[in-house]
Amino acid sequence: MGKAEGRDRELHGHVTAITVAPEYRRLGLADAMMELLENVSDNVYKGYFVDLFVRVSNTVAIGMYQKFGYSVYRRVIGYYSSNDEEEDAYDMRKPLSNDPERLSVVENGESIFVKPEDLT
């Protein structure tokens, strides 16, 4: 699931959730779904980037997103919380064709810490 959100230079596609049942993994389904959202965000909505949030501990997903061209934009402290436990999230982004200067991404985003209430 995904959506388009934001205005002006912050107009972007957002990956709300992506999941593939274990028996259907390694068939390229996640690749195809991500590519579709990226294409719609780029060509229909004329967005500047696509973003998503992923648990810092989810190294498998982080690796997959990096393979798709995403990089860490910032680390959100305590983004996920349940049962009195909190976990940080990486806000990952991939620039689209409307951002040829790559202004929507940064280097070393893992070391940029923000609170959930600071998200725009």
CNS distance restraints for C-alpha pairs under 8 A (distance, minus, plus):
assign (resid   1 and name CA) (resid  15 and name CA) 6.27 0.50 0.50
assign (resid   1 and name CA) (resid  16 and name CA) 5.39 0.50 0.50
assign (resid   1 and name CA) (resid  17 and name CA) 5.21 0.50 0.50
assign (resid   1 and name CA) (resid  18 and name CA) 6.29 0.50 0.50
assign (resid   2 and name CA) (resid  13 and name CA) 6.95 0.50 0.50
assign (resid   2 and name CA) (resid  14 and name CA) 5.41 0.50 0.50
assign (resid   2 and name CA) (resid  15 and name CA) 4.47 0.50 0.50
assign (resid   2 and name CA) (resid  16 and name CA) 4.93 0.50 0.50
assign (resid   2 and name CA) (resid  17 and name CA) 6.89 0.50 0.50
assign (resid   2 and name CA) (resid  37 and name CA) 6.81 0.50 0.50
assign (resid   3 and name CA) (resid  13 and name CA) 5.63 0.50 0.50
assign (resid   3 and name CA) (resid  14 and name CA) 5.33 0.50 0.50
assign (resid   3 and name CA) (resid  15 and name CA) 6.83 0.50 0.50
assign (resid   3 and name CA) (resid  16 and name CA) 7.25 0.50 0.50
assign (resid   4 and name CA) (resid  11 and name CA) 7.16 0.50 0.50
assign (resid   4 and name CA) (resid  12 and name CA) 5.63 0.50 0.50
assign (resid   4 and name CA) (resid  13 and name CA) 4.39 0.50 0.50
assign (resid   4 and name CA) (resid  14 and name CA) 6.10 0.50 0.50
assign (resid   4 and name CA) (resid  41 and name CA) 6.63 0.50 0.50
assign (resid   4 and name CA) (resid  45 and name CA) 7.18 0.50 0.50
assign (resid   4 and name CA) (resid  47 and name CA) 7.88 0.50 0.50
assign (resid   5 and name CA) (resid  10 and name CA) 7.93 0.50 0.50
assign (resid   5 and name CA) (resid  11 and name CA) 5.67 0.50 0.50
assign (resid   5 and name CA) (resid  12 and name CA) 5.62 0.50 0.50
assign (resid   5 and name CA) (resid  13 and name CA) 6.35 0.50 0.50
assign (resid   5 and name CA) (resid  14 and name CA) 7.18 0.50 0.50
assign (resid   6 and name CA) (resid  10 and name CA) 5.10 0.50 0.50
assign (resid   6 and name CA) (resid  11 and name CA) 4.18 0.50 0.50
assign (resid   6 and name CA) (resid  12 and name CA) 6.22 0.50 0.50
assign (resid   7 and name CA) (resid  11 and name CA) 4.50 0.50 0.50
assign (resid   9 and name CA) (resid  47 and name CA) 7.88 0.50 0.50
assign (resid   9 and name CA) (resid  48 and name CA) 6.45 0.50 0.50
assign (resid  10 and name CA) (resid  47 and name CA) 7.76 0.50 0.50
assign (resid  10 and name CA) (resid  48 and name CA) 6.90 0.50 0.50
assign (resid  11 and name CA) (resid  46 and name CA) 7.75 0.50 0.50
assign (resid  11 and name CA) (resid  47 and name CA) 4.94 0.50 0.50
assign (resid  11 and name CA) (resid  48 and name CA) 6.05 0.50 0.50
assign (resid  11 and name CA) (resid  49 and name CA) 7.53 0.50 0.50
assign (resid  12 and name CA) (resid  41 and name CA) 6.48 0.50 0.50
assign (resid  12 and name CA) (resid  45 and name CA) 7.93 0.50 0.50
assign (resid  12 and name CA) (resid  46 and name CA) 7.99 0.50 0.50
assign (resid  12 and name CA) (resid  47 and name CA) 4.44 0.50 0.50
assign (resid  12 and name CA) (resid  48 and name CA) 5.50 0.50 0.50
assign (resid  12 and name CA) (resid  49 and name CA) 5.02 0.50 0.50
assign (resid  12 and name CA) (resid  50 and name CA) 5.41 0.50 0.50
assign (resid  12 and name CA) (resid  51 and name CA) 7.34 0.50 0.50
assign (resid  13 and name CA) (resid  37 and name CA) 7.15 0.50 0.50
assign (resid  13 and name CA) (resid  38 and name CA) 7.04 0.50 0.50
assign (resid  13 and name CA) (resid  41 and name CA) 5.11 0.50 0.50
assign (resid  13 and name CA) (resid  47 and name CA) 6.60 0.50 0.50
assign (resid  13 and name CA) (resid  49 and name CA) 6.43 0.50 0.50
assign (resid  13 and name CA) (resid  50 and name CA) 4.43 0.50 0.50
assign (resid  13 and name CA) (resid  51 and name CA) 6.40 0.50 0.50
assign (resid  14 and name CA) (resid  50 and name CA) 5.51 0.50 0.50
assign (resid  14 and name CA) (resid  51 and name CA) 4.98 0.50 0.50
assign (resid  14 and name CA) (resid  52 and name CA) 5.81 0.50 0.50
assign (resid  15 and name CA) (resid  37 and name CA) 7.81 0.50 0.50
assign (resid  15 and name CA) (resid  50 and name CA) 7.32 0.50 0.50
assign (resid  15 and name CA) (resid  51 and name CA) 6.27 0.50 0.50
assign (resid  15 and name CA) (resid  52 and name CA) 5.05 0.50 0.50
assign (resid  15 and name CA) (resid  53 and name CA) 7.90 0.50 0.50
assign (resid  16 and name CA) (resid  52 and name CA) 6.90 0.50 0.50
assign (resid  18 and name CA) (resid  30 and name CA) 7.20 0.50 0.50
assign (resid  18 and name CA) (resid  33 and name CA) 7.97 0.50 0.50
assign (resid  19 and name CA) (resid  30 and name CA) 7.41 0.50 0.50
assign (resid  20 and name CA) (resid  24 and name CA) 6.36 0.50 0.50
assign (resid  20 and name CA) (resid  25 and name CA) 6.11 0.50 0.50
assign (resid  20 and name CA) (resid  29 and name CA) 7.29 0.50 0.50
assign (resid  20 and name CA) (resid  30 and name CA) 6.89 0.50 0.50
assign (resid  21 and name CA) (resid  25 and name CA) 6.51 0.50 0.50
assign (resid  24 and name CA) (resid  29 and name CA) 7.77 0.50 0.50
assign (resid  25 and name CA) (resid  29 and name CA) 7.18 0.50 0.50
assign (resid  28 and name CA) (resid  32 and name CA) 6.22 0.50 0.50
assign (resid  29 and name CA) (resid  33 and name CA) 6.21 0.50 0.50
assign (resid  30 and name CA) (resid  34 and name CA) 6.05 0.50 0.50
assign (resid  31 and name CA) (resid  35 and name CA) 6.01 0.50 0.50
assign (resid  31 and name CA) (resid  68 and name CA) 7.64 0.50 0.50
assign (resid  32 and name CA) (resid  36 and name CA) 6.15 0.50 0.50
assign (resid  33 and name CA) (resid  37 and name CA) 6.38 0.50 0.50
assign (resid  34 and name CA) (resid  38 and name CA) 6.12 0.50 0.50
assign (resid  35 and name CA) (resid  39 and name CA) 6.04 0.50 0.50
assign (resid  36 and name CA) (resid  40 and name CA) 6.19 0.50 0.50
assign (resid  37 and name CA) (resid  41 and name CA) 5.98 0.50 0.50
assign (resid  38 and name CA) (resid  42 and name CA) 5.99 0.50 0.50
assign (resid  38 and name CA) (resid  50 and name CA) 6.58 0.50 0.50
assign (resid  38 and name CA) (resid  96 and name CA) 7.74 0.50 0.50
assign (resid  39 and name CA) (resid  43 and name CA) 5.72 0.50 0.50
assign (resid  39 and name CA) (resid  44 and name CA) 7.61 0.50 0.50
assign (resid  40 and name CA) (resid  44 and name CA) 5.03 0.50 0.50
assign (resid  40 and name CA) (resid  45 and name CA) 6.55 0.50 0.50
assign (resid  41 and name CA) (resid  45 and name CA) 5.09 0.50 0.50
assign (resid  41 and name CA) (resid  46 and name CA) 6.12 0.50 0.50
assign (resid  41 and name CA) (resid  47 and name CA) 5.37 0.50 0.50
assign (resid  41 and name CA) (resid  49 and name CA) 7.74 0.50 0.50
assign (resid  41 and name CA) (resid  50 and name CA) 7.22 0.50 0.50
assign (resid  42 and name CA) (resid  46 and name CA) 4.72 0.50 0.50
assign (resid  42 and name CA) (resid  47 and name CA) 5.20 0.50 0.50
assign (resid  42 and name CA) (resid  48 and name CA) 7.14 0.50 0.50
assign (resid  42 and name CA) (resid  49 and name CA) 7.75 0.50 0.50
assign (resid  42 and name CA) (resid  96 and name CA) 6.00 0.50 0.50
assign (resid  42 and name CA) (resid  97 and name CA) 6.70 0.50 0.50
assign (resid  42 and name CA) (resid  98 and name CA) 7.32 0.50 0.50
assign (resid  43 and name CA) (resid  47 and name CA) 7.88 0.50 0.50
assign (resid  46 and name CA) (resid  98 and name CA) 6.70 0.50 0.50
assign (resid  47 and name CA) (resid  96 and name CA) 6.93 0.50 0.50
assign (resid  47 and name CA) (resid  98 and name CA) 6.58 0.50 0.50
assign (resid  48 and name CA) (resid  95 and name CA) 6.02 0.50 0.50
assign (resid  48 and name CA) (resid  96 and name CA) 5.21 0.50 0.50
assign (resid  48 and name CA) (resid  97 and name CA) 6.99 0.50 0.50
assign (resid  48 and name CA) (resid  98 and name CA) 5.08 0.50 0.50
assign (resid  48 and name CA) (resid  99 and name CA) 5.27 0.50 0.50
assign (resid  48 and name CA) (resid 104 and name CA) 7.14 0.50 0.50
assign (resid  49 and name CA) (resid  93 and name CA) 6.46 0.50 0.50
assign (resid  49 and name CA) (resid  94 and name CA) 5.40 0.50 0.50
assign (resid  49 and name CA) (resid  95 and name CA) 4.17 0.50 0.50
assign (resid  49 and name CA) (resid  96 and name CA) 4.90 0.50 0.50
assign (resid  49 and name CA) (resid  99 and name CA) 7.34 0.50 0.50
assign (resid  49 and name CA) (resid 104 and name CA) 6.60 0.50 0.50
assign (resid  50 and name CA) (resid  93 and name CA) 5.57 0.50 0.50
assign (resid  50 and name CA) (resid  94 and name CA) 5.34 0.50 0.50
assign (resid  50 and name CA) (resid  95 and name CA) 6.57 0.50 0.50
assign (resid  50 and name CA) (resid  96 and name CA) 7.31 0.50 0.50
assign (resid  51 and name CA) (resid  91 and name CA) 6.82 0.50 0.50
assign (resid  51 and name CA) (resid  92 and name CA) 5.48 0.50 0.50
assign (resid  51 and name CA) (resid  93 and name CA) 4.34 0.50 0.50
assign (resid  51 and name CA) (resid  94 and name CA) 6.52 0.50 0.50
assign (resid  52 and name CA) (resid  91 and name CA) 5.83 0.50 0.50
assign (resid  52 and name CA) (resid  92 and name CA) 5.44 0.50 0.50
assign (resid  52 and name CA) (resid  93 and name CA) 6.69 0.50 0.50
assign (resid  53 and name CA) (resid  89 and name CA) 5.99 0.50 0.50
assign (resid  53 and name CA) (resid  90 and name CA) 5.57 0.50 0.50
assign (resid  53 and name CA) (resid  91 and name CA) 4.70 0.50 0.50
assign (resid  53 and name CA) (resid  92 and name CA) 6.21 0.50 0.50
assign (resid  54 and name CA) (resid  58 and name CA) 6.95 0.50 0.50
assign (resid  54 and name CA) (resid  61 and name CA) 7.44 0.50 0.50
assign (resid  54 and name CA) (resid  62 and name CA) 7.12 0.50 0.50
assign (resid  54 and name CA) (resid  89 and name CA) 5.25 0.50 0.50
assign (resid  54 and name CA) (resid  90 and name CA) 5.38 0.50 0.50
assign (resid  54 and name CA) (resid  91 and name CA) 6.83 0.50 0.50
assign (resid  54 and name CA) (resid  92 and name CA) 7.64 0.50 0.50
assign (resid  55 and name CA) (resid  80 and name CA) 7.52 0.50 0.50
assign (resid  55 and name CA) (resid  87 and name CA) 6.91 0.50 0.50
assign (resid  55 and name CA) (resid  88 and name CA) 6.21 0.50 0.50
assign (resid  55 and name CA) (resid  89 and name CA) 4.46 0.50 0.50
assign (resid  55 and name CA) (resid  90 and name CA) 6.34 0.50 0.50
assign (resid  56 and name CA) (resid  62 and name CA) 7.93 0.50 0.50
assign (resid  56 and name CA) (resid  87 and name CA) 7.38 0.50 0.50
assign (resid  56 and name CA) (resid  88 and name CA) 5.86 0.50 0.50
assign (resid  56 and name CA) (resid  89 and name CA) 5.16 0.50 0.50
assign (resid  56 and name CA) (resid  90 and name CA) 5.90 0.50 0.50
assign (resid  58 and name CA) (resid  62 and name CA) 6.27 0.50 0.50
assign (resid  59 and name CA) (resid  63 and name CA) 6.02 0.50 0.50
assign (resid  60 and name CA) (resid  64 and name CA) 6.32 0.50 0.50
assign (resid  61 and name CA) (resid  65 and name CA) 6.15 0.50 0.50
assign (resid  62 and name CA) (resid  66 and name CA) 6.11 0.50 0.50
assign (resid  63 and name CA) (resid  67 and name CA) 6.18 0.50 0.50
assign (resid  64 and name CA) (resid  68 and name CA) 6.43 0.50 0.50
assign (resid  65 and name CA) (resid  69 and name CA) 6.48 0.50 0.50
assign (resid  65 and name CA) (resid  70 and name CA) 5.41 0.50 0.50
assign (resid  65 and name CA) (resid  71 and name CA) 7.74 0.50 0.50
assign (resid  66 and name CA) (resid  70 and name CA) 4.76 0.50 0.50
assign (resid  66 and name CA) (resid  71 and name CA) 6.03 0.50 0.50
assign (resid  69 and name CA) (resid  94 and name CA) 6.06 0.50 0.50
assign (resid  70 and name CA) (resid  92 and name CA) 5.88 0.50 0.50
assign (resid  70 and name CA) (resid  93 and name CA) 5.08 0.50 0.50
assign (resid  70 and name CA) (resid  94 and name CA) 4.55 0.50 0.50
assign (resid  71 and name CA) (resid  92 and name CA) 5.23 0.50 0.50
assign (resid  71 and name CA) (resid  93 and name CA) 5.56 0.50 0.50
assign (resid  71 and name CA) (resid  94 and name CA) 6.60 0.50 0.50
assign (resid  71 and name CA) (resid 105 and name CA) 7.42 0.50 0.50
assign (resid  71 and name CA) (resid 109 and name CA) 7.83 0.50 0.50
assign (resid  72 and name CA) (resid  90 and name CA) 6.07 0.50 0.50
assign (resid  72 and name CA) (resid  91 and name CA) 5.89 0.50 0.50
assign (resid  72 and name CA) (resid  92 and name CA) 4.34 0.50 0.50
assign (resid  72 and name CA) (resid  93 and name CA) 6.45 0.50 0.50
assign (resid  72 and name CA) (resid 105 and name CA) 7.94 0.50 0.50
assign (resid  72 and name CA) (resid 106 and name CA) 7.73 0.50 0.50
assign (resid  72 and name CA) (resid 107 and name CA) 7.95 0.50 0.50
assign (resid  72 and name CA) (resid 108 and name CA) 7.34 0.50 0.50
assign (resid  72 and name CA) (resid 109 and name CA) 4.98 0.50 0.50
assign (resid  72 and name CA) (resid 110 and name CA) 6.07 0.50 0.50
assign (resid  73 and name CA) (resid  90 and name CA) 7.32 0.50 0.50
assign (resid  73 and name CA) (resid  91 and name CA) 5.55 0.50 0.50
assign (resid  73 and name CA) (resid  92 and name CA) 5.31 0.50 0.50
assign (resid  73 and name CA) (resid  93 and name CA) 6.18 0.50 0.50
assign (resid  73 and name CA) (resid 105 and name CA) 5.89 0.50 0.50
assign (resid  73 and name CA) (resid 106 and name CA) 5.78 0.50 0.50
assign (resid  73 and name CA) (resid 107 and name CA) 7.54 0.50 0.50
assign (resid  73 and name CA) (resid 108 and name CA) 7.69 0.50 0.50
assign (resid  73 and name CA) (resid 109 and name CA) 4.44 0.50 0.50
assign (resid  73 and name CA) (resid 110 and name CA) 7.14 0.50 0.50
assign (resid  73 and name CA) (resid 112 and name CA) 7.72 0.50 0.50
assign (resid  74 and name CA) (resid  90 and name CA) 5.97 0.50 0.50
assign (resid  74 and name CA) (resid  91 and name CA) 5.37 0.50 0.50
assign (resid  74 and name CA) (resid  92 and name CA) 7.27 0.50 0.50
assign (resid  74 and name CA) (resid 109 and name CA) 4.44 0.50 0.50
assign (resid  74 and name CA) (resid 110 and name CA) 5.62 0.50 0.50
assign (resid  74 and name CA) (resid 111 and name CA) 7.05 0.50 0.50
assign (resid  74 and name CA) (resid 112 and name CA) 4.99 0.50 0.50
assign (resid  74 and name CA) (resid 113 and name CA) 6.08 0.50 0.50
assign (resid  74 and name CA) (resid 114 and name CA) 7.17 0.50 0.50
assign (resid  75 and name CA) (resid  88 and name CA) 6.69 0.50 0.50
assign (resid  75 and name CA) (resid  89 and name CA) 5.73 0.50 0.50
assign (resid  75 and name CA) (resid  90 and name CA) 4.63 0.50 0.50
assign (resid  75 and name CA) (resid  91 and name CA) 6.10 0.50 0.50
assign (resid  75 and name CA) (resid 109 and name CA) 6.89 0.50 0.50
assign (resid  75 and name CA) (resid 110 and name CA) 5.66 0.50 0.50
assign (resid  75 and name CA) (resid 111 and name CA) 7.08 0.50 0.50
assign (resid  75 and name CA) (resid 112 and name CA) 5.94 0.50 0.50
assign (resid  75 and name CA) (resid 113 and name CA) 4.92 0.50 0.50
assign (resid  75 and name CA) (resid 114 and name CA) 6.29 0.50 0.50
assign (resid  76 and name CA) (resid  88 and name CA) 5.49 0.50 0.50
assign (resid  76 and name CA) (resid  89 and name CA) 5.12 0.50 0.50
assign (resid  76 and name CA) (resid  90 and name CA) 6.17 0.50 0.50
assign (resid  76 and name CA) (resid  91 and name CA) 6.95 0.50 0.50
assign (resid  76 and name CA) (resid 113 and name CA) 5.95 0.50 0.50
assign (resid  76 and name CA) (resid 114 and name CA) 5.04 0.50 0.50
assign (resid  76 and name CA) (resid 115 and name CA) 5.48 0.50 0.50
assign (resid  76 and name CA) (resid 116 and name CA) 6.02 0.50 0.50
assign (resid  77 and name CA) (resid  87 and name CA) 7.11 0.50 0.50
assign (resid  77 and name CA) (resid  88 and name CA) 4.64 0.50 0.50
assign (resid  77 and name CA) (resid  89 and name CA) 6.78 0.50 0.50
assign (resid  77 and name CA) (resid 113 and name CA) 6.66 0.50 0.50
assign (resid  77 and name CA) (resid 114 and name CA) 6.12 0.50 0.50
assign (resid  77 and name CA) (resid 115 and name CA) 5.23 0.50 0.50
assign (resid  77 and name CA) (resid 116 and name CA) 6.76 0.50 0.50
assign (resid  78 and name CA) (resid  86 and name CA) 4.92 0.50 0.50
assign (resid  78 and name CA) (resid  87 and name CA) 4.85 0.50 0.50
assign (resid  78 and name CA) (resid  88 and name CA) 4.58 0.50 0.50
assign (resid  78 and name CA) (resid  89 and name CA) 7.22 0.50 0.50
assign (resid  78 and name CA) (resid 115 and name CA) 7.34 0.50 0.50
assign (resid  78 and name CA) (resid 116 and name CA) 7.31 0.50 0.50
assign (resid  79 and name CA) (resid  86 and name CA) 7.10 0.50 0.50
assign (resid  79 and name CA) (resid  87 and name CA) 6.25 0.50 0.50
assign (resid  79 and name CA) (resid  88 and name CA) 5.30 0.50 0.50
assign (resid  79 and name CA) (resid  89 and name CA) 5.70 0.50 0.50
assign (resid  79 and name CA) (resid 115 and name CA) 7.65 0.50 0.50
assign (resid  79 and name CA) (resid 116 and name CA) 5.87 0.50 0.50
assign (resid  80 and name CA) (resid  86 and name CA) 5.57 0.50 0.50
assign (resid  80 and name CA) (resid  87 and name CA) 5.12 0.50 0.50
assign (resid  80 and name CA) (resid  88 and name CA) 6.35 0.50 0.50
assign (resid  80 and name CA) (resid  89 and name CA) 6.97 0.50 0.50
assign (resid  81 and name CA) (resid  85 and name CA) 5.47 0.50 0.50
assign (resid  81 and name CA) (resid  86 and name CA) 4.25 0.50 0.50
assign (resid  81 and name CA) (resid  87 and name CA) 6.30 0.50 0.50
assign (resid  82 and name CA) (resid  86 and name CA) 6.56 0.50 0.50
assign (resid  90 and name CA) (resid 110 and name CA) 7.39 0.50 0.50
assign (resid  93 and name CA) (resid 104 and name CA) 7.50 0.50 0.50
assign (resid  93 and name CA) (resid 105 and name CA) 6.51 0.50 0.50
assign (resid  94 and name CA) (resid 104 and name CA) 7.89 0.50 0.50
assign (resid  94 and name CA) (resid 105 and name CA) 7.24 0.50 0.50
assign (resid  95 and name CA) (resid  99 and name CA) 6.01 0.50 0.50
assign (resid  95 and name CA) (resid 100 and name CA) 7.86 0.50 0.50
assign (resid  95 and name CA) (resid 102 and name CA) 6.05 0.50 0.50
assign (resid  95 and name CA) (resid 104 and name CA) 6.19 0.50 0.50
assign (resid  95 and name CA) (resid 105 and name CA) 6.87 0.50 0.50
assign (resid  96 and name CA) (resid 100 and name CA) 7.45 0.50 0.50
assign (resid  99 and name CA) (resid 103 and name CA) 6.48 0.50 0.50
assign (resid  99 and name CA) (resid 104 and name CA) 7.12 0.50 0.50
assign (resid 108 and name CA) (resid 112 and name CA) 7.38 0.50 0.50
assign (resid 114 and name CA) (resid 118 and name CA) 6.27 0.50 0.50
assign (resid 114 and name CA) (resid 119 and name CA) 7.54 0.50 0.50
assign (resid 115 and name CA) (resid 119 and name CA) 7.18 0.50 0.50
